[in-house]
Amino acid sequence: MTDEHTDLHWDPALAASLIGKTLLMNLTFLDDDGEVLERQQFFGVVIDADEGEGITLDLLGEHDGDTYTLPPQTSAIKAAEAGVISLAGDKPDFVASWIIHGPPDVANDLDDDEDQPA
């Protein structure tokens, strides 16, 4: 028996294998009654995977050039099955899907430049 803590949500070997691979991210936002408020999908190349900082994507497609950092939970990431493609037609190496209870955070909106200083 060991006293070592094992984090079931972070697999360092999987995290290391993500670097340079493509990831398709699906987000579903639900209201208090469980009804879908919004769905978002984005696609990118994993450029960093850190247990403390999260998993950073260099986004492709309509958000090309932006980055997005996911929580440090490799347990939500699975190898993409044959035939899985993004809305733009890209074939990912991995997919992750999250269900979020609450509205999308405006600060996380990838297209929101209104709050940026001029």
N, CA, C and O atoms as a printed pandas DataFrame, in Angstrom:
     atom_number atom_name residue_name chain_id  residue_number  x_coord  y_coord  z_coord
0              1         N          MET        A               1    0.850   -1.184    0.000
1              2        CA          MET        A               1    0.000    0.000    0.000
2              3         C          MET        A               1    0.888    1.238    0.000
3              4         O          MET        A               1    1.957    1.248    0.611
4              5         N          THR        A               2    0.446    2.257   -0.676
5              6        CA          THR        A               2    1.232    3.480   -0.778
6              7         C          THR        A               2    0.415    4.677   -0.323
7              8         O          THR        A               2   -0.810    4.691   -0.444
8              9         N          ASP        A               3    1.100    5.672    0.197
9             10        CA          ASP        A               3    0.440    6.907    0.624
10            11         C          ASP        A               3    0.434    7.940   -0.495
11            12         O          ASP        A               3   -0.112    9.031   -0.330
12            13         N          GLU        A               4    1.037    7.602   -1.637
13            14        CA          GLU        A               4    1.137    8.538   -2.750
14            15         C          GLU        A               4   -0.238    8.843   -3.324
15            16         O          GLU        A               4   -1.030    7.941   -3.595
16            17         N          HIS        A               5   -0.507   10.132   -3.505
17            18        CA          HIS        A               5   -1.791   10.581   -4.065
18            19         C          HIS        A               5   -1.787   10.366   -5.581
19            20         O          HIS        A               5   -0.824   10.723   -6.260
20            21         N          THR        A               6   -2.852    9.790   -6.098
21            22        CA          THR        A               6   -2.990    9.605   -7.537
22            23         C          THR        A               6   -4.152   10.454   -8.020
23            24         O          THR        A               6   -5.276   10.309   -7.538
24            25         N          ASP        A               7   -3.885   11.337   -8.968
25            26        CA          ASP        A               7   -4.924   12.183   -9.537
26            27         C          ASP        A               7   -5.567   11.435  -10.696
27            28         O          ASP        A               7   -4.923   11.186  -11.715
28            29         N          LEU        A               8   -6.837   11.078  -10.538
29            30        CA          LEU        A               8   -7.545   10.318  -11.560
30            31         C          LEU        A               8   -7.867   11.152  -12.798
31            32         O          LEU        A               8   -8.242   10.606  -13.836
32            33         N          HIS        A               9   -7.721   12.475  -12.692
33            34        CA          HIS        A               9   -8.054   13.341  -13.818
34            35         C          HIS        A               9   -6.838   13.762  -14.633
35            36         O          HIS        A               9   -6.997   14.371  -15.691
36            37         N          TRP        A              10   -5.635   13.456  -14.173
37            38        CA          TRP        A              10   -4.424   13.867  -14.894
38            39         C          TRP        A              10   -3.531   12.664  -15.124
39            40         O          TRP        A              10   -3.056   12.040  -14.175
40            41         N          ASP        A              11   -3.307   12.346  -16.376
41            42        CA          ASP        A              11   -2.416   11.256  -16.770
42            43         C          ASP        A              11   -1.205   11.896  -17.441
43            44         O          ASP        A              11   -1.317   12.381  -18.566
44            45         N          PRO        A              12   -0.041   11.907  -16.771
45            46        CA          PRO        A              12    1.122   12.579  -17.349
46            47         C          PRO        A              12    1.568   11.985  -18.682
47            48         O          PRO        A              12    2.038   12.718  -19.552
48            49         N          ALA        A              13    1.430   10.678  -18.856
49            50        CA          ALA        A              13    1.826   10.055  -20.128
50            51         C          ALA        A              13    0.901   10.514  -21.258
51            52         O          ALA        A              13    1.373   10.843  -22.346
52            53         N          LEU        A              14   -0.410   10.539  -21.009
53            54        CA          LEU        A              14   -1.348   11.025  -22.022
54            55         C          LEU        A              14   -1.081   12.499  -22.308
55            56         O          LEU        A              14   -1.073   12.913  -23.468
56            57         N          ALA        A              15   -0.865   13.288  -21.268
57            58        CA          ALA        A              15   -0.600   14.716  -21.449
58            59         C          ALA        A              15    0.608   14.922  -22.357
59            60         O          ALA        A              15    0.566   15.755  -23.262
60            61         N          ALA        A              16    1.674   14.176  -22.126
61            62        CA          ALA        A              16    2.882   14.306  -22.953
62            63         C          ALA        A              16    2.604   13.899  -24.397
63            64         O          ALA        A              16    3.165   14.481  -25.326
64            65         N          SER        A              17    1.745   12.907  -24.586
65            66        CA          SER        A              17    1.450   12.427  -25.944
66            67         C          SER        A              17    0.563   13.394  -26.727
67            68         O          SER        A              17    0.459   13.275  -27.948
68            69         N          LEU        A              18   -0.074   14.344  -26.053
69            70        CA          LEU        A              18   -0.956   15.308  -26.716
70            71         C          LEU        A              18   -0.197   16.393  -27.465
71            72         O          LEU        A              18   -0.714   16.951  -28.433
72            73         N          ILE        A              19    1.012   16.697  -27.036
73            74        CA          ILE        A              19    1.779   17.795  -27.631
74            75         C          ILE        A              19    1.954   17.557  -29.137
75            76         O          ILE        A              19    2.422   16.504  -29.569
76            77         N          GLY        A              20    1.564   18.567  -29.918
77            78        CA          GLY        A              20    1.675   18.489  -31.372
78            79         C          GLY        A              20    0.524   17.769  -32.052
79            80         O          GLY        A              20    0.479   17.695  -33.280
80            81         N          LYS        A              21   -0.407   17.237  -31.269
81            82        CA          LYS        A              21   -1.565   16.533  -31.824
82            83         C          LYS        A              21   -2.751   17.494  -31.911
83            84         O          LYS        A              21   -2.781   18.523  -31.237
84            85         N          THR        A              22   -3.723   17.143  -32.749
85            86        CA          THR        A              22   -4.919   17.964  -32.896
86            87         C          THR        A              22   -6.020   17.469  -31.966
87            88         O          THR        A              22   -6.177   16.270  -31.737
88            89         N          LEU        A              23   -6.776   18.426  -31.440
89            90        CA          LEU        A              23   -7.840   18.140  -30.485
90            91         C          LEU        A              23   -9.101   18.884  -30.904
91            92         O          LEU        A              23   -9.067   20.087  -31.165
92            93         N          LEU        A              24  -10.208   18.160  -30.967
93            94        CA          LEU        A              24  -11.520   18.733  -31.237
94            95         C          LEU        A              24  -12.228   18.884  -29.901
95            96         O          LEU        A              24  -12.407   17.905  -29.176
96            97         N          MET        A              25  -12.632   20.104  -29.572
97            98        CA          MET        A              25  -13.264   20.405  -28.297
98            99         C          MET        A              25  -14.732   20.716  -28.508
99           100         O          MET        A              25  -15.075   21.564  -29.331
100          101         N          ASN        A              26  -15.606   20.036  -27.771
101          102        CA          ASN        A              26  -17.047   20.272  -27.815
102          103         C          ASN        A              26  -17.502   20.745  -26.437
103          104         O          ASN        A              26  -17.279   20.057  -25.441
104          105         N          LEU        A              27  -18.134   21.905  -26.375
105          106        CA          LEU        A              27  -18.677   22.435  -25.129
106          107         C          LEU        A              27  -20.184   22.554  -25.259
107          108         O          LEU        A              27  -20.686   23.074  -26.255
108          109         N          THR        A              28  -20.909   22.071  -24.253
109          110        CA          THR        A              28  -22.364   22.210  -24.203
110          111         C          THR        A              28  -22.707   22.927  -22.905
111          112         O          THR        A              28  -22.361   22.460  -21.820
112          113         N          PHE        A              29  -23.394   24.071  -23.020
113          114        CA          PHE        A              29  -23.780   24.859  -21.858
114          115         C          PHE        A              29  -25.253   24.614  -21.559
115          116         O          PHE        A              29  -26.098   24.723  -22.447
116          117         N          LEU        A              30  -25.562   24.280  -20.297
117          118        CA          LEU        A              30  -26.930   23.987  -19.874
118          119         C          LEU        A              30  -27.418   25.024  -18.874
119          120         O          LEU        A              30  -26.630   25.576  -18.105
120          121         N          ASP        A              31  -28.742   25.291  -18.889
121          122        CA          ASP        A              31  -29.320   26.173  -17.884
122          123         C          ASP        A              31  -29.641   25.358  -16.630
123          124         O          ASP        A              31  -29.333   24.168  -16.562
124          125         N          ASP        A              32  -30.261   26.002  -15.639
125          126        CA          ASP        A              32  -30.563   25.339  -14.366
126          127         C          ASP        A              32  -31.516   24.165  -14.521
127          128         O          ASP        A              32  -31.541   23.275  -13.671
128          129         N          ASP        A              33  -32.311   24.148  -15.606
129          130        CA          ASP        A              33  -33.256   23.059  -15.844
130          131         C          ASP        A              33  -32.665   21.963  -16.721
131          132         O          ASP        A              33  -33.356   21.001  -17.054
132          133         N          GLY        A              34  -31.395   22.095  -17.101
133          134        CA          GLY        A              34  -30.757   21.084  -17.941
134          135         C          GLY        A              34  -30.999   21.263  -19.422
135          136         O          GLY        A              34  -30.654   20.389  -20.216
136          137         N          GLU        A              35  -31.598   22.401  -19.812
137          138        CA          GLU        A              35  -31.839   22.687  -21.225
138          139         C          GLU        A              35  -30.577   23.294  -21.846
139          140         O          GLU        A              35  -29.860   24.055  -21.197
140          141         N          VAL        A              36  -30.320   22.952  -23.094
141          142        CA          VAL        A              36  -29.140   23.454  -23.785
142          143         C          VAL        A              36  -29.282   24.951  -24.066
143          144         O          VAL        A              36  -30.241   25.392  -24.699
144          145         N          LEU        A              37  -28.305   25.719  -23.580
145          146        CA          LEU        A              37  -28.245   27.153  -23.864
146          147         C          LEU        A              37  -27.446   27.415  -25.131
147          148         O          LEU        A              37  -27.823   28.240  -25.963
148          149         N          GLU        A              38  -26.342   26.700  -25.262
149          150        CA          GLU        A              38  -25.441   26.941  -26.389
150          151         C          GLU        A              38  -24.490   25.755  -26.527
151          152         O          GLU        A              38  -24.178   25.062  -25.558
152          153         N          ARG        A              39  -24.042   25.548  -27.764
153          154        CA          ARG        A              39  -22.996   24.562  -28.050
154          155         C          ARG        A              39  -21.865   25.291  -28.760
155          156         O          ARG        A              39  -22.099   26.147  -29.614
156          157         N          GLN        A              40  -20.643   24.944  -28.398
157          158        CA          GLN        A              40  -19.478   25.506  -29.062
158          159         C          GLN        A              40  -18.557   24.365  -29.475
159          160         O          GLN        A              40  -18.473   23.343  -28.794
160          161         N          GLN        A              41  -17.874   24.550  -30.585
161          162        CA          GLN        A              41  -16.900   23.567  -31.037
162          163         C          GLN        A              41  -15.696   24.324  -31.576
163          164         O          GLN        A              41  -15.843   25.284  -32.332
164          165         N          PHE        A              42  -14.520   23.892  -31.188
165          166        CA          PHE        A              42  -13.311   24.451  -31.758
166          167         C          PHE        A              42  -12.251   23.374  -31.855
167          168         O          PHE        A              42  -12.373   22.300  -31.265
168          169         N          PHE        A              43  -11.208   23.683  -32.611
169          170        CA          PHE        A              43  -10.243   22.692  -33.048
170          171         C          PHE        A              43   -8.859   23.336  -33.014
171          172         O          PHE        A              43   -8.703   24.493  -33.405
172          173         N          GLY        A              44   -7.857   22.593  -32.548
173          174        CA          GLY        A              44   -6.519   23.160  -32.539
174          175         C          GLY        A              44   -5.445   22.131  -32.255
175          176         O          GLY        A              44   -5.719   20.950  -32.040
176          177         N          VAL        A              45   -4.214   22.618  -32.262
177          178        CA          VAL        A              45   -3.045   21.792  -31.977
178          179         C          VAL        A              45   -2.638   22.047  -30.531
179          180         O          VAL        A              45   -2.553   23.195  -30.097
180          181         N          VAL        A              46   -2.387   20.974  -29.788
181          182        CA          VAL        A              46   -1.967   21.099  -28.396
182          183         C          VAL        A              46   -0.519   21.593  -28.382
183          184         O          VAL        A              46    0.376   20.948  -28.927
184          185         N          ILE        A              47   -0.307   22.754  -27.748
185          186        CA          ILE        A              47    1.046   23.309  -27.679
186          187         C          ILE        A              47    1.636   23.210  -26.278
187          188         O          ILE        A              47    2.842   23.386  -26.106
188          189         N          ASP        A              48    0.800   22.929  -25.265
189          190        CA          ASP        A              48    1.301   22.756  -23.907
190          191         C          ASP        A              48    0.285   21.936  -23.118
191          192         O          ASP        A              48   -0.924   22.066  -23.308
192          193         N          ALA        A              49    0.797   21.097  -22.239
193          194        CA          ALA        A              49   -0.061   20.301  -21.350
194          195         C          ALA        A              49    0.620   20.247  -19.994
195          196         O          ALA        A              49    1.580   19.502  -19.794
196          197         N          ASP        A              50    0.114   21.044  -19.069
197          198        CA          ASP        A              50    0.723   21.204  -17.755
198          199         C          ASP        A              50   -0.325   20.931  -16.681
199          200         O          ASP        A              50   -1.433   21.464  -16.741
200          201         N          GLU        A              51    0.019   20.111  -15.711
201          202        CA          GLU        A              51   -0.933   19.729  -14.671
202          203         C          GLU        A              51   -1.434   20.934  -13.866
203          204         O          GLU        A              51   -2.567   20.924  -13.384
204          205         N          GLY        A              52   -0.620   21.947  -13.720
205          206        CA          GLY        A              52   -1.027   23.125  -12.964
206          207         C          GLY        A              52   -1.727   24.169  -13.807
207          208         O          GLY        A              52   -2.633   24.847  -13.325
208          209         N          GLU        A              53   -1.318   24.310  -15.070
209          210        CA          GLU        A              53   -1.826   25.370  -15.935
210          211         C          GLU        A              53   -2.932   24.924  -16.887
211          212         O          GLU        A              53   -3.731   25.753  -17.324
212          213         N          GLY        A              54   -2.996   23.651  -17.214
213          214        CA          GLY        A              54   -4.012   23.152  -18.135
214          215         C          GLY        A              54   -3.431   22.774  -19.481
215          216         O          GLY        A              54   -2.215   22.675  -19.643
216          217         N          ILE        A              55   -4.312   22.564  -20.443
217          218        CA          ILE        A              55   -3.948   22.111  -21.784
218          219         C          ILE        A              55   -4.231   23.252  -22.753
219          220         O          ILE        A              55   -5.376   23.675  -22.909
220          221         N          THR        A              56   -3.180   23.745  -23.402
221          222        CA          THR        A              56   -3.298   24.915  -24.266
222          223         C          THR        A              56   -3.325   24.494  -25.728
223          224         O          THR        A              56   -2.480   23.732  -26.199
224          225         N          LEU        A              57   -4.331   25.021  -26.430
225          226        CA          LEU        A              57   -4.489   24.758  -27.857
226          227         C          LEU        A              57   -4.141   25.995  -28.661
227          228         O          LEU        A              57   -4.505   27.110  -28.287
228          229         N          ASP        A              58   -3.434   25.799  -29.771
229          230        CA          ASP        A              58   -3.245   26.820  -30.795
230          231         C          ASP        A              58   -4.369   26.557  -31.787
231          232         O          ASP        A              58   -4.324   25.590  -32.547
232          233         N          LEU        A              59   -5.382   27.427  -31.775
233          234        CA          LEU        A              59   -6.606   27.157  -32.519
234          235         C          LEU        A              59   -6.423   27.288  -34.031
235          236         O          LEU        A              59   -5.602   28.062  -34.522
236          237         N          LEU        A              60   -7.213   26.510  -34.733
237          238        CA          LEU        A              60   -7.243   26.497  -36.195
238          239         C          LEU        A              60   -8.637   26.886  -36.652
239          240         O          LEU        A              60   -9.515   27.136  -35.825
240          241         N          GLY        A              61   -8.848   26.939  -37.949
241          242        CA          GLY        A              61  -10.174   27.257  -38.490
242          243         C          GLY        A              61  -10.527   28.707  -38.266
243          244         O          GLY        A              61   -9.671   29.580  -38.414
244          245         N          GLU        A              62  -11.781   28.989  -37.909
245          246        CA          GLU        A              62  -12.240   30.375  -37.782
246          247         C          GLU        A              62  -11.549   31.130  -36.654
247          248         O          GLU        A              62  -11.593   32.360  -36.626
248          249         N          HIS        A              63  -10.915   30.427  -35.728
249          250        CA          HIS        A              63  -10.209   31.069  -34.619
250          251         C          HIS        A              63   -8.693   30.953  -34.778
251          252         O          HIS        A              63   -7.950   31.057  -33.803
252          253         N          ASP        A              64   -8.243   30.737  -36.010
253          254        CA          ASP        A              64   -6.818   30.562  -36.304
254          255         C          ASP        A              64   -6.000   31.702  -35.707
255          256         O          ASP        A              64   -6.317   32.877  -35.892
256          257         N          GLY        A              65   -4.946   31.334  -34.989
257          258        CA          GLY        A              65   -4.077   32.334  -34.377
258          259         C          GLY        A              65   -4.380   32.595  -32.919
259          260         O          GLY        A              65   -3.533   33.129  -32.203
260          261         N          ASP        A              66   -5.585   32.230  -32.451
261          262        CA          ASP        A              66   -5.942   32.378  -31.042
262          263         C          ASP        A              66   -5.475   31.147  -30.278
263          264         O          ASP        A              66   -5.204   30.102  -30.871
264          265         N          THR        A              67   -5.384   31.278  -28.957
265          266        CA          THR        A              67   -5.119   30.125  -28.100
266          267         C          THR        A              67   -6.273   29.967  -27.125
267          268         O          THR        A              67   -7.007   30.918  -26.856
268          269         N          TYR        A              68   -6.424   28.776  -26.606
269          270        CA          TYR        A              68   -7.472   28.483  -25.635
270          271         C          TYR        A              68   -6.907   27.472  -24.654
271          272         O          TYR        A              68   -6.316   26.475  -25.069
272          273         N          THR        A              69   -7.078   27.712  -23.361
273          274        CA          THR        A              69   -6.558   26.801  -22.348
274          275         C          THR        A              69   -7.700   26.058  -21.675
275          276         O          THR        A              69   -8.611   26.658  -21.105
276          277         N          LEU        A              70   -7.625   24.740  -21.756
277          278        CA          LEU        A              70   -8.600   23.855  -21.125
278          279         C          LEU        A              70   -8.144   23.527  -19.711
279          280         O          LEU        A              70   -6.956   23.639  -19.410
280          281         N          PRO        A              71   -9.054   23.126  -18.842
281          282        CA          PRO        A              71   -8.644   22.694  -17.505
282          283         C          PRO        A              71   -7.691   21.494  -17.590
283          284         O          PRO        A              71   -7.708   20.762  -18.580
284          285         N          PRO        A              72   -6.873   21.292  -16.572
285          286        CA          PRO        A              72   -5.928   20.173  -16.577
286          287         C          PRO        A              72   -6.616   18.847  -16.239
287          288         O          PRO        A              72   -6.406   18.285  -15.164
288          289         N          GLN        A              73   -7.425   18.364  -17.154
289          290        CA          GLN        A              73   -8.132   17.100  -16.951
290          291         C          GLN        A              73   -8.008   16.233  -18.196
291          292         O          GLN        A              73   -8.827   16.331  -19.110
292          293         N          THR        A              74   -6.997   15.396  -18.230
293          294        CA          THR        A              74   -6.829   14.498  -19.366
294          295         C          THR        A              74   -7.903   13.421  -19.378
295          296         O          THR        A              74   -8.102   12.767  -20.402
296          297         N          SER        A              75   -8.595   13.225  -18.271
297          298        CA          SER        A              75   -9.649   12.203  -18.220
298          299         C          SER        A              75  -10.795   12.517  -19.174
299          300         O          SER        A              75  -11.571   11.625  -19.517
300          301         N          ALA        A              76  -10.914   13.771  -19.608
301          302        CA          ALA        A              76  -11.980   14.178  -20.537
302          303         C          ALA        A              76  -11.568   14.009  -21.992
303          304         O          ALA        A              76  -12.366   14.273  -22.891
304          305         N          ILE        A              77  -10.331   13.572  -22.240
305          306        CA          ILE        A              77   -9.793   13.494  -23.598
306          307         C          ILE        A              77   -9.701   12.040  -24.038
307          308         O          ILE        A              77   -9.175   11.188  -23.322
308          309         N          LYS        A              78  -10.222   11.777  -25.225
309          310        CA          LYS        A              78  -10.222   10.419  -25.793
310          311         C          LYS        A              78   -9.653   10.457  -27.204
311          312         O          LYS        A              78   -9.735   11.481  -27.883
312          313         N          ALA        A              79   -9.080    9.348  -27.641
313          314        CA          ALA        A              79   -8.619    9.241  -29.029
314          315         C          ALA        A              79   -9.836    9.369  -29.944
315          316         O          ALA        A              79  -10.893    8.803  -29.663
316          317         N          ALA        A              80   -9.683   10.111  -31.034
317          318        CA          ALA        A              80  -10.786   10.291  -31.977
318          319         C          ALA        A              80  -11.055    8.987  -32.703
319          320         O          ALA        A              80  -10.135    8.324  -33.181
320          321         N          GLU        A              81  -12.314    8.631  -32.778
321          322        CA          GLU        A              81  -12.709    7.431  -33.520
322          323         C          GLU        A              81  -12.693    7.732  -35.018
323          324         O          GLU        A              81  -12.771    8.889  -35.433
324          325         N          ALA        A              82  -12.591    6.689  -35.808
325          326        CA          ALA        A              82  -12.617    6.840  -37.269
326          327         C          ALA        A              82  -13.902    7.553  -37.672
327          328         O          ALA        A              82  -14.977    7.241  -37.158
328          329         N          GLY        A              83  -13.793    8.494  -38.575
329          330        CA          GLY        A              83  -14.969    9.204  -39.072
330          331         C          GLY        A              83  -15.308   10.468  -38.325
331          332         O          GLY        A              83  -16.172   11.220  -38.775
332          333         N          VAL        A              84  -14.658   10.744  -37.184
333          334        CA          VAL        A              84  -14.921   11.969  -36.432
334          335         C          VAL        A              84  -14.228   13.132  -37.131
335          336         O          VAL        A              84  -13.034   13.077  -37.425
336          337         N          ILE        A              85  -15.007   14.194  -37.396
337          338        CA          ILE        A              85  -14.452   15.396  -38.008
338          339         C          ILE        A              85  -15.031   16.624  -37.312
339          340         O          ILE        A              85  -16.082   16.552  -36.676
340          341         N          SER        A              86  -14.337   17.744  -37.440
341          342        CA          SER        A              86  -14.847   19.002  -36.905
342          343         C          SER        A              86  -15.893   19.559  -37.867
343          344         O          SER        A              86  -16.078   19.034  -38.965
344          345         N          LEU        A              87  -16.569   20.613  -37.452
345          346        CA          LEU        A              87  -17.545   21.253  -38.327
346          347         C          LEU        A              87  -16.897   21.772  -39.600
347          348         O          LEU        A              87  -17.554   21.888  -40.635
348          349         N          ALA        A              88  -15.591   22.090  -39.523
349          350        CA          ALA        A              88  -14.862   22.582  -40.697
350          351         C          ALA        A              88  -14.311   21.447  -41.551
351          352         O          ALA        A              88  -13.696   21.695  -42.588
352          353         N          GLY        A              89  -14.525   20.204  -41.125
353          354        CA          GLY        A              89  -14.069   19.057  -41.904
354          355         C          GLY        A              89  -12.701   18.533  -41.534
355          356         O          GLY        A              89  -12.163   17.671  -42.229
356          357         N          ASP        A              90  -12.116   19.041  -40.436
357          358        CA          ASP        A              90  -10.796   18.591  -40.005
358          359         C          ASP        A              90  -10.884   17.284  -39.220
359          360         O          ASP        A              90  -11.837   17.078  -38.468
360          361         N          LYS        A              91   -9.905   16.408  -39.387
361          362        CA          LYS        A              91   -9.838   15.126  -38.686
362          363         C          LYS        A              91   -8.921   15.271  -37.469
363          364         O          LYS        A              91   -7.712   15.435  -37.635
364          365         N          PRO        A              92   -9.467   15.215  -36.250
365          366        CA          PRO        A              92   -8.636   15.365  -35.056
366          367         C          PRO        A              92   -7.968   14.048  -34.646
367          368         O          PRO        A              92   -8.401   12.959  -35.022
368          369         N          ASP        A              93   -6.902   14.193  -33.863
369          370        CA          ASP        A              93   -6.279   13.020  -33.237
370          371         C          ASP        A              93   -7.031   12.640  -31.964
371          372         O          ASP        A              93   -7.165   11.462  -31.632
372          373         N          PHE        A              94   -7.524   13.676  -31.249
373          374        CA          PHE        A              94   -8.219   13.480  -29.978
374          375         C          PHE        A              94   -9.481   14.330  -29.937
375          376         O          PHE        A              94   -9.594   15.325  -30.654
376          377         N          VAL        A              95  -10.426   13.933  -29.097
377          378        CA          VAL        A              95  -11.641   14.718  -28.865
378          379         C          VAL        A              95  -11.867   14.849  -27.358
379          380         O          VAL        A              95  -11.474   13.991  -26.568
380          381         N          ALA        A              96  -12.510   15.947  -26.996
381          382        CA          ALA        A              96  -12.925   16.159  -25.611
382          383         C          ALA        A              96  -14.282   16.835  -25.647
383          384         O          ALA        A              96  -14.522   17.732  -26.455
384          385         N          SER        A              97  -15.168   16.398  -24.763
385          386        CA          SER        A              97  -16.501   16.990  -24.675
386          387         C          SER        A              97  -16.768   17.339  -23.219
387          388         O          SER        A              97  -16.532   16.537  -22.316
388          389         N          TRP        A              98  -17.258   18.536  -23.016
389          390        CA          TRP        A              98  -17.570   19.011  -21.670
390          391         C          TRP        A              98  -19.014   19.500  -21.640
391          392         O          TRP        A              98  -19.485   20.132  -22.586
392          393         N          ILE        A              99  -19.707   19.204  -20.551
393          394        CA          ILE        A              99  -21.035   19.750  -20.291
394          395         C          ILE        A              99  -20.860   20.716  -19.129
395          396         O          ILE        A              99  -20.373   20.343  -18.062
396          397         N          ILE        A             100  -21.264   21.961  -19.352
397          398        CA          ILE        A             100  -21.065   23.021  -18.378
398          399         C          ILE        A             100  -22.424   23.543  -17.950
399          400         O          ILE        A             100  -23.236   23.943  -18.785
400          401         N          HIS        A             101  -22.669   23.539  -16.653
401          402        CA          HIS        A             101  -23.934   24.037  -16.123
402          403         C          HIS        A             101  -23.798   25.532  -15.873
403          404         O          HIS        A             101  -23.125   25.961  -14.936
404          405         N          GLY        A             102  -24.444   26.313  -16.720
405          406        CA          GLY        A             102  -24.385   27.767  -16.639
406          407         C          GLY        A             102  -24.088   28.343  -18.004
407          408         O          GLY        A             102  -23.638   27.631  -18.902
408          409         N          PRO        A             103  -24.339   29.633  -18.164
409          410        CA          PRO        A             103  -24.133   30.269  -19.468
410          411         C          PRO        A             103  -22.647   30.395  -19.792
411          412         O          PRO        A             103  -21.802   30.390  -18.896
412          413         N          PRO        A             104  -22.343   30.507  -21.078
413          414        CA          PRO        A             104  -20.947   30.734  -21.466
414          415         C          PRO        A             104  -20.429   32.030  -20.842
415          416         O          PRO        A             104  -21.157   33.020  -20.760
416          417         N          ASP        A             105  -19.197   32.020  -20.414
417          418        CA          ASP        A             105  -18.553   33.195  -19.829
418          419         C          ASP        A             105  -18.158   34.134  -20.960
419          420         O          ASP        A             105  -17.402   33.751  -21.853
420          421         N          VAL        A             106  -18.662   35.353  -20.926
421          422        CA          VAL        A             106  -18.382   36.322  -21.989
422          423         C          VAL        A             106  -16.878   36.532  -22.126
423          424         O          VAL        A             106  -16.387   36.736  -23.236
424          425         N          ALA        A             107  -16.141   36.487  -21.027
425          426        CA          ALA        A             107  -14.693   36.696  -21.079
426          427         C          ALA        A             107  -13.996   35.573  -21.841
427          428         O          ALA        A             107  -12.881   35.757  -22.330
428          429         N          ASN        A             108  -14.637   34.418  -21.947
429          430        CA          ASN        A             108  -14.053   33.300  -22.671
430          431         C          ASN        A             108  -14.444   33.280  -24.140
431          432         O          ASN        A             108  -13.979   32.426  -24.895
432          433         N          ASP        A             109  -15.301   34.222  -24.555
433          434        CA          ASP        A             109  -15.727   34.257  -25.946
434          435         C          ASP        A             109  -14.520   34.559  -26.824
435          436         O          ASP        A             109  -13.904   35.618  -26.702
436          437         N          LEU        A             110  -14.190   33.635  -27.699
437          438        CA          LEU        A             110  -12.989   33.756  -28.514
438          439         C          LEU        A             110  -13.039   34.932  -29.475
439          440         O          LEU        A             110  -11.990   35.395  -29.925
440          441         N          ASP        A             111  -14.224   35.427  -29.804
441          442        CA          ASP        A             111  -14.357   36.528  -30.763
442          443         C          ASP        A             111  -14.576   37.873  -30.093
443          444         O          ASP        A             111  -14.723   38.876  -30.792
444          445         N          ASP        A             112  -14.603   37.937  -28.777
445          446        CA          ASP        A             112  -14.938   39.170  -28.074
446          447         C          ASP        A             112  -13.709   40.054  -27.901
447          448         O          ASP        A             112  -12.872   39.814  -27.031
448          449         N          ASP        A             113  -13.613   41.087  -28.748
449          450        CA          ASP        A             113  -12.500   42.032  -28.658
450          451         C          ASP        A             113  -12.946   43.375  -28.096
451          452         O          ASP        A             113  -12.138   44.297  -27.983
452          453         N          GLU        A             114  -14.237   43.497  -27.739
453          454        CA          GLU        A             114  -14.771   44.782  -27.288
454          455         C          GLU        A             114  -14.140   45.268  -25.986
455          456         O          GLU        A             114  -14.006   46.473  -25.775
456          457         N          ASP        A             115  -13.748   44.329  -25.104
457          458        CA          ASP        A             115  -13.205   44.708  -23.808
458          459         C          ASP        A             115  -11.699   44.931  -23.865
459          460         O          ASP        A             115  -11.085   45.220  -22.838
460          461         N          GLN        A             116  -11.096   44.805  -25.033
461          462        CA          GLN        A             116   -9.662   44.974  -25.162
462          463         C          GLN        A             116   -9.323   46.455  -25.277
463          464         O          GLN        A             116  -10.016   47.196  -25.974
464          465         N          PRO        A             117   -8.252   46.898  -24.594
465          466        CA          PRO        A             117   -7.856   48.306  -24.725
466          467         C          PRO        A             117   -7.446   48.621  -26.157
467          468         O          PRO        A             117   -6.862   47.783  -26.843
468          469         N          ALA        A             118   -7.753   49.827  -26.599
469          470        CA          ALA        A             118   -7.428   50.244  -27.972
470          471         C          ALA        A             118   -5.989   50.695  -28.074
471          472         O          ALA        A             118   -5.538   51.080  -29.153
